[in-house]
Amino acid sequence: MIGIHVAAGFFALLVGIVPMVTKKGNRLHKVTGLVFYWCMAVVCLTAVYLVFFKPSALFLLFIAILSFYFCFSGRRLLRLKKAQNQFTLTDQIAAYLALGASLVMFGLGIQAVVNWVMMGSISIFGLLYFFFAGILFSNARYDVLLFRHPEKTRYGKIEWFFGHITRMCGSYIATLTAFATVNTRYLPDHHFMIDIAAWTLPGIIGGILIGRTIRYYLKKFNLNEATGKKLRTHGV
């Protein structure tokens, strides 16, 4: 099961690059994106299984949940390309489960702080629970709000486009972060700064690239960066 988990995660990292650099909507983009999706599903399912045998892997389980929720919701958003499609019960259940997972992560972070106060020791994972819980909570909460008020999307009728980009890229970043942090211990000169870089650099660099991509398409579609609404040009 560990072998399947590692193989699926590694293959997801390899194939996940392709849909990011190929033309959006062509066959190669769709096929490799689908392969990435199912690889992430395997990663998440095997992580759930493995945590029963290695409780210390609990943190990585939640990273797998975060990664797959981004991947799952990113793919589901494509349905909104057709105006007649709306969010379904499946989307709502997934969002509420993600909200629940984020609250559990917050709880584990609080537990880590309590242990620190009581025993004077805290692990880096305890602090990171708060960070990743915040990311999962904010995205799941946004989805829940959209279920109730679909008119409050950030990007109007093309929410599916920008949501798909940010969620799928976010899933890739989370997967890359988990892969990097697990494998830093195999480096010959393992310094704590390497661990910090592994936890932070994928998110920082990936976030910058996502931001640049969003701004590029906002400009291309002539949309307002703050509201996602069409800009008035030439008196129109």
C-alpha positions in Angstrom: 0.0 0.0 0.0 2.9 2.3 0.7 4.3 1.5 -2.7 1.0 2.4 -4.4 0.8 5.6 -2.4 4.3 6.7 -3.3 3.9 5.7 -7.0 0.6 7.5 -7.4 2.0 10.7 -5.7 5.2 10.6 -7.8 3.3 10.0 -11.1 0.8 12.8 -10.2 3.8 15.2 -9.8 5.1 14.1 -13.3 1.9 14.2 -15.2 0.5 17.2 -13.4 2.9 19.5 -15.1 1.5 18.7 -18.5 -2.0 20.3 -18.2 -0.4 23.4 -16.7 1.8 24.1 -19.7 -0.3 22.8 -22.6 -3.1 24.7 -24.3 -6.2 24.8 -22.2 -9.1 22.6 -23.4 -7.2 20.5 -25.9 -7.2 16.7 -25.7 -3.7 16.4 -24.1 -4.8 18.9 -21.4 -8.0 17.0 -20.6 -6.4 13.5 -20.6 -3.4 14.4 -18.4 -5.6 16.4 -16.1 -7.9 13.4 -15.7 -4.9 11.1 -15.0 -3.7 13.6 -12.4 -7.1 13.6 -10.8 -7.2 9.9 -10.4 -3.7 9.7 -9.1 -4.7 12.2 -6.4 -7.7 10.1 -5.5 -5.4 7.1 -5.0 -3.0 9.2 -2.9 -5.9 10.3 -0.7 -7.4 6.8 -0.3 -4.1 5.1 0.5 -3.3 7.9 3.0 -6.5 7.1 4.8 -5.6 3.4 4.9 -2.0 3.9 5.9 -2.7 6.3 8.9 -4.2 3.3 10.8 -0.8 1.6 10.7 1.3 4.7 11.2 -0.5 7.3 13.3 2.5 9.6 13.0 1.5 10.1 9.3 -1.7 11.9 10.5 -0.4 15.3 9.3 0.3 14.0 5.8 -3.2 12.5 5.7 -4.7 15.9 6.1 -2.4 17.3 3.4 -3.6 14.5 1.2 -7.2 15.5 2.0 -6.5 19.1 1.2 -4.8 18.2 -2.0 -7.6 16.0 -3.2 -10.3 18.5 -2.2 -8.6 21.1 -4.3 -8.4 18.6 -7.2 -12.0 17.3 -6.7 -13.6 20.8 -6.5 -11.4 22.1 -9.3 -12.6 19.4 -11.6 -16.3 19.8 -10.5 -16.1 23.5 -11.3 -15.8 22.7 -15.0 -19.4 21.6 -15.0 -20.4 25.3 -14.4 -19.1 26.1 -17.9 -22.6 25.1 -19.0 -25.2 27.6 -17.6 -27.7 24.9 -17.0 -25.4 23.1 -14.6 -25.4 24.0 -10.9 -23.7 22.7 -7.8 -25.1 19.3 -6.7 -25.4 17.4 -3.4 -22.1 15.8 -4.2 -20.4 19.2 -4.2 -22.1 20.2 -0.9 -21.2 17.0 0.9 -17.5 17.3 -0.2 -17.4 21.0 0.9 -18.9 20.2 4.3 -16.5 17.3 4.8 -13.6 19.6 3.9 -14.9 22.1 6.4 -15.0 19.3 9.0 -11.4 18.2 8.2 -10.2 21.8 8.6 -11.8 22.1 12.0 -10.1 18.8 13.1 -6.8 20.3 11.9 -7.4 23.4 13.9 -8.1 21.2 16.9 -4.9 19.3 16.4 -3.0 22.6 16.2 -4.6 23.7 19.5 -3.6 20.4 21.1 0.0 20.9 19.9 0.0 24.4 21.6 -1.4 22.9 24.8 1.3 20.3 24.8 3.9 23.0 24.3 2.6 25.0 27.3 2.4 21.9 29.5 5.6 20.1 28.5 7.6 22.8 26.8 8.0 21.0 23.4 6.2 21.6 20.1 6.8 20.1 16.7 6.7 22.1 13.4 3.7 20.0 12.4 1.7 21.4 15.3 2.1 24.9 13.9 1.6 23.9 10.3 -1.8 22.5 11.2 -3.0 26.0 11.7 -1.6 27.1 8.3 -3.0 24.3 6.2 -6.3 24.3 8.2 -6.8 27.9 7.3 -6.2 27.3 3.6 -8.7 24.4 3.6 -11.3 26.2 5.7 -11.2 29.4 3.6 -11.7 27.5 0.3 -14.4 25.1 1.6 -16.2 28.0 3.3 -16.2 29.9 0.0 -17.7 26.9 -1.7 -20.5 26.7 0.9 -21.3 30.3 0.4 -21.5 29.8 -3.3 -24.1 27.0 -2.8 -26.3 29.5 -0.9 -25.5 32.6 -3.0 -24.2 31.6 -6.4 -24.4 35.2 -7.6 -21.5 36.1 -5.3 -18.8 34.5 -7.3 -15.5 36.3 -7.6 -15.4 35.9 -11.4 -19.0 35.9 -12.5 -20.0 33.6 -15.3 -16.4 32.4 -15.8 -15.9 31.3 -12.2 -15.4 27.8 -13.5 -12.3 28.9 -15.5 -10.4 30.7 -12.7 -11.6 28.3 -10.0 -10.4 25.4 -12.0 -6.9 26.9 -12.5 -6.4 27.9 -8.8 -7.8 24.7 -7.4 -5.9 22.3 -9.6 -2.6 24.2 -9.3 -3.2 24.4 -5.5 -3.6 20.6 -5.4 -0.3 20.3 -7.3 1.5 22.7 -4.9 0.2 20.8 -1.8 1.3 17.5 -3.3 4.7 18.9 -4.2 5.1 20.2 -0.6 4.2 16.9 0.9 6.7 15.1 -1.4 9.5 17.5 -0.7 9.1 17.4 3.1 8.9 13.6 3.2 12.1 13.2 1.2 14.3 15.9 2.7 15.5 13.4 5.4 17.3 11.5 2.7 19.6 14.4 1.9 23.2 13.9 3.1 23.4 17.3 4.7 20.0 17.6 6.4 19.6 21.0 8.0 16.5 22.4 9.6 16.5 25.2 7.0 16.0 22.6 4.3 12.8 21.5 6.1 11.6 25.1 6.3 12.4 25.6 2.6 10.5 22.4 1.7 7.4 23.5 3.6 7.4 27.1 2.3 9.0 27.5 -1.1 6.4 25.4 -3.1 3.6 27.5 -1.7 5.4 30.8 -2.2 6.6 30.2 -5.7 3.4 28.4 -6.7 1.2 31.2 -5.3 3.2 33.8 -7.2 2.8 31.8 -10.4 -1.0 31.3 -9.9 -1.4 35.0 -9.2 0.5 35.9 -12.4 -1.6 33.5 -14.4 -4.9 34.9 -13.0 -3.8 38.4 -13.8 -2.8 37.4 -17.3 -6.2 35.9 -18.1 -8.1 38.8 -16.4 -6.3 41.1 -18.7 -6.9 38.8 -21.7 -10.6 38.6 -20.9 -10.7 42.3 -20.1 -12.0 41.7 -16.6 -11.7 43.8 -13.4 -9.1 42.2 -11.1 -11.0 43.1 -8.0 -14.5 41.9 -9.0 -14.0 39.8 -12.1 -16.6 41.9 -13.9 -16.2 43.1 -17.5 -14.5 46.4 -17.9 -16.3 49.2 -19.7 -14.3 50.1 -22.8 -15.0 52.4 -25.8 -18.2 53.5 -24.1 -19.7 50.0 -24.0 
